[in-house]
Amino acid sequence: MLVSLLVWALVGLIAGWLAGQFTKGSDFGLVGNIVVGLIGALVGGFLAQAIFGVDPVDGLDISTILTSFIGAIIFLGLLNMISGRRRLDT
């Protein structure tokens, strides 16, 4: 169980960091990025299962990270809409 939690945290960190880089101005720091990535994994996994009927969150691999990343992007977009933050173009 501890290994599973560490894998989820690692996937969350990677997906959250990638999403923060992709959506400039949405970086929440290390812990915030992990939380965004974990929520992104849930959102991405739910959407993948609902749309494609698959369970893509299955350990530490590229499909899990990609699914979490897409979910984190969606989650960050929702957060930005709710909070009124806009993307910073630099």
Number of C-alpha atoms within 10 A of each C-alpha: 6 7 8 11 10 11 14 22 17 17 27 28 24 20 31 36 24 21 26 23 12 13 18 13 14 22 18 14 12 12 13 16 24 23 19 29 36 25 22 29 29 18 21 28 22 19 17 17 14 11 9 10 10 12 14 21 23 11 13 13 11 12 13 22 28 19 24 32 31 23 28 31 25 17 21 22 17 12 14 16 11 9 9 9 12 13 12 9 7 4
